[in-house]
Amino acid sequence: MKTQRMVVFAWGLSALVGVLAVLAWLPSYSLGLDGASLYILFPLFGLLAFSLMWTHYIVGALRRLAGVEKQPLKQYFAVTGWATVIFILLHPSLLIFQLWRDGDGLPPGSYLNYVGPALKWAMVLGTLSFLVFLSFETKKWFDNKGWWPAVEYANVVAMFAIIAHSLALGSNLQRGWYRYVWLSYAISLLVGVGYIYYCQAKEAKKEGKFMKKIVAIALVVALIIGIGAYGYTQMNKDEELDAPITTSAEEQNLEIETADQEVFTVEEVADHNNQDDCWTIVSGLVYDITSYIPRHPGGDEILRACGEDGTSLFTQRTDSSGNSVGSGEPHSSGAASQLKSFQVGTLSQ
């Protein structure tokens, strides 16, 4: 009976996290429905892939705690494992294809154009984690090798790297209820992995390999702490770098004048007022966002800013009358980093 309940729990947990991922992603889809593209679709597969991998660790920890053998869960791990592989492959592949189709080339250049230089660290973490996850799928061929435990340790580190990657770049994770769900995944993953390692350490002690196991676990913990600290520092730095976007136009113009930026009038910006030639103003700075329109997660909402002062649209997601636009939430630091790459000058006073 205990085993049966564990199997039902495992399937139910996977279904639940899948539904939560879809619910978190749906607003992006509905906002971009008129101009749906792979830019809107690819984040969903990233959310699903991580969520299913998280369930594997949680189920693994709970089955040990409950004293349930792994064999009854074999089908669960097999089915959700294959689904995870498919989602892992689709997540970056769809983005790479869409960037290439839009003329941005291939990674790493296309990645940097997409996220902006300030967030390249998060893209690097994501890419390395992607490679680690793929290597883990070779388990059936190499799990009897002496070096295989290193891959399993690397997979755990990659899970926490993906958390940092997602919190920095994920448009669905910047604010709102799903960010708290994601943070709860991080905490529970830490607890689950900790219990798994505790069980493994006890087994290693019986086999006379206790110190070897402890050293390996300590290394994993050190890497996780390092990634967390680095990610936290970088995200705070990104926020500091992005702060000028919400400061006064006078302060920004003073800063821009020292960089010999071209100066445009409101009338000149107003001439660039359609999806094929779209300029906008944000806090006194002028941006040519034409190339970004097809990849905008909010779809055609971005066209409101063409030829206009888009400060309130960007910093508060409200129109000139104060009405909420799209999600009504301010854009993320990742969006601010991207916006900087489209700057063409400053607004004349």
C-alpha positions as CSV (number, residue, x, y, z in Angstrom):
1,M,0.0,0.0,0.0
2,K,2.8,2.4,0.9
3,T,4.5,1.7,-2.5
4,Q,1.3,2.3,-4.4
5,R,0.8,5.6,-2.6
6,M,4.3,6.6,-3.6
7,V,3.7,5.8,-7.2
8,V,0.4,7.8,-7.2
9,F,2.2,10.7,-5.4
10,A,5.0,10.7,-8.0
11,W,2.6,10.9,-11.0
12,G,0.5,13.5,-9.2
13,L,3.4,15.7,-8.3
14,S,4.6,15.7,-11.9
15,A,1.2,16.6,-13.2
16,L,0.9,19.4,-10.6
17,V,4.2,21.1,-11.5
18,G,3.4,20.7,-15.2
19,V,0.1,22.5,-14.7
20,L,1.7,25.2,-12.7
21,A,4.3,25.8,-15.4
22,V,1.6,26.1,-18.1
23,L,-0.5,28.5,-15.9
24,A,2.6,30.7,-15.4
25,W,3.4,30.7,-19.1
26,L,-0.2,31.2,-20.4
27,P,-0.3,35.0,-19.9
28,S,2.8,35.4,-22.2
29,Y,1.0,33.3,-24.8
30,S,-2.3,35.3,-24.6
31,L,-0.4,38.6,-24.7
32,G,1.5,37.5,-27.9
33,L,-1.3,35.6,-29.5
34,D,-1.6,37.9,-32.5
35,G,2.1,37.6,-33.3
36,A,2.9,34.3,-31.7
37,S,6.4,33.1,-32.4
38,L,8.9,30.6,-31.0
39,Y,10.1,33.4,-28.7
40,I,6.8,33.0,-26.8
41,L,6.8,29.2,-26.9
42,F,10.4,28.2,-26.0
43,P,10.3,29.4,-22.3
44,L,7.5,26.9,-21.6
45,F,9.7,23.9,-22.3
46,G,12.4,25.2,-20.0
47,L,9.9,25.5,-17.2
48,L,8.6,22.0,-17.8
49,A,12.0,20.5,-18.1
50,F,13.2,21.9,-14.8
51,S,10.0,21.1,-13.0
52,L,10.1,17.4,-14.0
53,M,13.8,17.1,-13.0
54,W,12.9,18.7,-9.7
55,T,10.2,16.0,-9.1
56,H,12.8,13.3,-9.8
57,Y,14.9,14.5,-6.9
58,I,11.9,15.1,-4.6
59,V,10.5,11.6,-5.3
60,G,13.9,10.1,-4.9
61,A,14.3,11.7,-1.5
62,L,10.8,10.7,-0.3
63,R,11.0,7.1,-1.5
64,R,14.2,6.7,0.6
65,L,12.5,8.3,3.6
66,A,9.5,6.0,3.2
67,G,11.6,2.9,2.6
68,V,10.2,2.3,-0.9
69,E,12.3,0.5,-3.5
70,K,13.0,2.2,-6.8
71,Q,11.7,-0.7,-9.0
72,P,8.0,0.2,-8.7
73,L,8.8,3.7,-9.8
74,K,10.7,2.5,-12.8
75,Q,8.0,3.3,-15.3
76,Y,7.4,6.8,-13.8
77,F,11.1,7.7,-14.0
78,A,11.3,6.3,-17.6
79,V,8.3,8.2,-19.0
80,T,9.0,11.5,-17.2
81,G,12.7,11.1,-18.0
82,W,12.0,10.9,-21.8
83,A,9.6,13.9,-21.5
84,T,12.4,15.8,-19.7
85,V,14.9,15.1,-22.5
86,I,12.4,16.3,-25.1
87,F,11.7,19.5,-23.2
88,I,15.5,20.1,-22.6
89,L,16.2,19.8,-26.3
90,L,13.3,22.0,-27.4
91,H,14.0,24.8,-25.0
92,P,17.2,26.1,-26.5
93,S,16.6,24.7,-30.0
94,L,13.5,26.8,-30.6
95,L,15.3,29.9,-29.5
96,I,18.3,29.2,-31.6
97,F,16.2,28.5,-34.6
98,Q,14.1,31.7,-34.2
99,L,17.2,33.9,-33.7
100,W,18.8,32.3,-36.8
101,R,15.6,32.9,-38.8
102,D,15.5,36.5,-37.7
103,G,19.1,37.0,-39.0
104,D,20.9,37.1,-35.7
105,G,23.1,34.1,-36.5
106,L,24.0,31.3,-34.2
107,P,25.2,31.1,-30.6
108,P,27.1,32.6,-28.8
109,G,26.6,35.8,-30.8
110,S,22.9,35.4,-31.2
111,Y,22.5,34.7,-27.5
112,L,24.3,38.0,-26.5
113,N,22.1,40.0,-28.9
114,Y,19.0,38.4,-27.3
115,V,19.8,38.9,-23.6
116,G,22.3,41.8,-23.7
117,P,25.9,41.7,-22.4
118,A,25.0,42.3,-18.8
119,L,23.3,38.9,-18.6
120,K,25.7,36.8,-20.6
121,W,26.7,35.1,-17.3
122,A,23.2,33.7,-17.0
123,M,23.3,32.4,-20.6
124,V,26.6,30.7,-19.9
125,L,25.2,29.0,-16.9
126,G,22.2,27.8,-18.9
127,T,24.4,26.5,-21.7
128,L,26.7,24.6,-19.4
129,S,23.8,23.1,-17.5
130,F,22.2,22.0,-20.8
131,L,25.4,20.1,-21.7
132,V,25.5,18.5,-18.2
133,F,21.8,17.4,-18.5
134,L,22.4,15.8,-21.9
135,S,25.5,14.0,-20.5
136,F,23.4,12.6,-17.7
137,E,21.1,10.9,-20.3
138,T,24.0,8.5,-21.2
139,K,23.6,6.8,-17.8
140,K,22.4,3.5,-19.3
141,W,25.8,3.2,-21.1
142,F,28.2,4.5,-18.5
143,D,26.6,4.2,-15.1
144,N,29.0,1.3,-14.3
145,K,32.1,3.4,-14.9
146,G,34.1,4.7,-12.0
147,W,33.8,8.3,-13.1
148,W,30.0,8.2,-13.4
149,P,29.3,9.7,-9.9
150,A,31.0,12.9,-11.1
151,V,28.3,13.3,-13.7
152,E,25.6,12.8,-11.1
153,Y,27.2,15.4,-8.9
154,A,27.5,17.8,-11.9
155,N,23.8,17.3,-12.6
156,V,22.9,18.5,-9.1
157,V,25.1,21.6,-9.5
158,A,23.5,22.2,-12.9
159,M,20.1,22.1,-11.3
160,F,21.0,25.1,-9.0
161,A,22.7,26.8,-11.9
162,I,19.5,26.6,-13.8
163,I,17.6,28.2,-10.9
164,A,20.0,31.2,-11.1
165,H,19.7,31.2,-14.9
166,S,15.9,31.2,-14.8
167,L,15.6,33.9,-12.1
168,A,17.8,36.2,-14.1
169,L,16.3,35.6,-17.6
170,G,12.9,34.0,-17.2
171,S,10.1,36.5,-18.0
172,N,7.7,34.3,-16.1
173,L,9.9,34.4,-13.0
174,Q,10.6,38.0,-12.5
175,R,7.5,38.8,-10.4
176,G,4.3,37.3,-9.3
177,W,3.2,34.0,-7.7
178,Y,5.3,31.7,-9.9
179,R,8.6,33.3,-8.7
180,Y,7.7,32.1,-5.2
181,V,6.9,28.7,-6.5
182,W,10.3,28.6,-8.2
183,L,12.0,29.7,-5.0
184,S,10.2,26.9,-3.1
185,Y,11.5,24.5,-5.7
186,A,15.0,25.7,-4.9
187,I,14.6,25.3,-1.1
188,S,12.9,21.9,-1.3
189,L,15.6,20.7,-3.8
190,L,18.3,21.7,-1.4
191,V,16.6,19.7,1.4
192,G,15.8,16.7,-0.9
193,V,19.4,16.5,-2.2
194,G,20.7,16.9,1.3
195,Y,18.7,13.9,2.5
196,I,19.8,11.9,-0.5
197,Y,23.4,12.6,0.2
198,Y,22.9,11.8,3.9
199,C,21.6,8.4,2.9
200,Q,24.4,7.9,0.4
201,A,27.0,8.9,3.1
202,K,25.6,6.2,5.5
203,E,25.9,3.6,2.8
204,A,29.4,4.7,1.9
205,K,30.4,4.4,5.6
206,K,29.4,0.8,5.6
207,E,31.5,0.3,2.4
208,G,34.5,2.1,3.9
209,K,34.2,5.0,1.4
210,F,32.9,7.6,3.8
211,M,35.6,10.2,3.4
212,K,35.6,10.0,-0.3
213,K,31.8,10.6,-0.3
214,I,32.1,13.5,2.1
215,V,34.7,15.2,0.0
216,A,32.6,14.9,-3.1
217,I,29.5,16.2,-1.3
218,A,31.5,19.1,0.2
219,L,32.7,20.0,-3.3
220,V,29.1,20.0,-4.6
221,V,27.9,22.2,-1.8
222,A,30.8,24.6,-2.4
223,L,29.9,24.9,-6.0
224,I,26.2,25.4,-5.3
225,I,27.0,28.2,-2.7
226,G,29.5,29.7,-5.2
227,I,26.9,29.8,-8.0
228,G,24.2,31.2,-5.7
229,A,26.5,33.9,-4.4
230,Y,27.7,34.8,-7.9
231,G,24.2,34.9,-9.3
232,Y,22.9,37.0,-6.4
233,T,25.8,39.5,-6.9
234,Q,25.3,39.7,-10.6
235,M,21.5,40.2,-10.4
236,N,22.1,43.0,-7.8
237,K,24.6,44.5,-10.2
238,D,22.2,44.3,-13.1
239,E,19.6,46.1,-11.0
240,E,22.2,48.9,-10.2
241,L,23.1,49.1,-13.9
242,D,19.5,49.2,-14.9
243,A,18.6,51.9,-12.4
244,P,19.3,54.9,-14.7
245,I,16.3,53.8,-16.9
246,T,14.0,55.0,-14.2
247,T,15.9,58.1,-13.2
248,S,15.1,61.6,-14.5
249,A,15.8,62.6,-18.1
250,E,18.1,65.4,-16.8
251,E,20.4,63.0,-15.0
252,Q,20.5,60.6,-17.9
253,N,21.2,63.4,-20.5
254,L,24.1,64.6,-18.3
255,E,25.5,61.1,-18.4
256,I,24.9,60.6,-22.1
257,E,26.5,64.0,-23.2
258,T,29.9,62.7,-22.0
259,A,29.6,59.8,-24.4
260,D,29.0,61.9,-27.5
261,Q,25.6,60.3,-28.2
262,E,23.5,61.6,-31.1
263,V,20.7,63.9,-30.0
264,F,17.2,63.6,-31.5
265,T,14.0,65.7,-31.2
266,V,10.6,64.4,-30.2
267,E,9.5,65.0,-33.8
268,E,12.3,62.9,-35.2
269,V,11.4,60.0,-33.0
270,A,7.8,60.4,-33.9
271,D,8.7,59.7,-37.6
272,H,9.7,56.1,-36.6
273,N,6.2,55.0,-35.6
274,N,5.5,51.5,-37.1
275,Q,6.6,47.9,-36.7
276,D,9.0,48.2,-39.7
277,D,10.7,51.3,-38.2
278,C,10.1,51.7,-34.5
279,W,11.9,54.1,-32.2
280,T,10.8,55.0,-28.7
281,I,11.9,57.1,-25.8
282,V,12.5,55.8,-22.3
283,S,13.5,58.3,-19.6
284,G,15.1,60.7,-22.0
285,L,17.0,58.1,-24.0
286,V,16.1,57.1,-27.6
287,Y,16.0,53.4,-28.7
288,D,15.5,51.7,-32.1
289,I,13.6,48.6,-31.1
290,T,12.5,47.6,-34.6
291,S,14.5,44.3,-34.6
292,Y,13.1,43.3,-31.2
293,I,9.4,43.5,-32.1
294,P,9.2,39.9,-33.5
295,R,10.6,38.5,-30.3
296,H,8.7,40.6,-27.8
297,P,7.0,38.2,-25.4
298,G,4.1,40.6,-25.1
299,G,3.4,40.5,-28.8
300,D,2.0,43.6,-30.4
301,E,1.7,45.6,-27.1
302,I,5.2,46.8,-27.9
303,L,3.8,48.8,-30.9
304,R,2.2,51.2,-28.5
305,A,5.7,52.6,-27.9
306,C,6.6,53.2,-31.6
307,G,7.3,56.9,-32.2
308,E,6.1,57.7,-28.6
309,D,7.6,58.2,-25.2
310,G,7.4,54.7,-23.8
311,T,8.7,55.4,-20.3
312,S,5.5,54.5,-18.5
313,L,5.0,51.5,-20.7
314,F,8.4,50.2,-19.8
315,T,8.9,51.1,-16.2
316,Q,5.3,50.6,-15.0
317,R,3.5,48.9,-18.0
318,T,0.8,51.6,-18.0
319,D,-0.3,53.8,-20.9
320,S,-0.4,57.7,-20.9
321,S,-3.7,57.6,-19.0
322,G,-2.4,55.3,-16.3
323,N,-4.2,52.2,-17.4
324,S,-2.4,48.9,-17.0
325,V,-1.0,47.3,-20.2
326,G,-0.3,43.6,-20.5
327,S,0.6,42.1,-17.1
328,G,0.7,45.5,-15.4
329,E,4.0,44.6,-13.9
330,P,7.2,46.6,-14.5
331,H,9.7,45.1,-16.9
332,S,12.5,43.0,-15.4
333,S,16.2,43.8,-15.1
334,G,16.8,41.4,-18.0
335,A,14.5,43.5,-20.2
336,A,16.3,46.6,-19.1
337,S,19.6,45.0,-20.1
338,Q,18.2,44.2,-23.5
339,L,16.8,47.6,-24.0
340,K,20.3,49.2,-23.5
341,S,21.6,47.3,-26.5
342,F,19.1,49.2,-28.8
343,Q,20.0,52.7,-27.7
344,V,20.7,55.1,-30.6
345,G,21.0,58.4,-28.8
346,T,19.3,60.8,-26.4
347,L,16.4,63.2,-26.5
348,S,17.0,66.9,-27.0
349,Q,15.7,69.3,-24.4
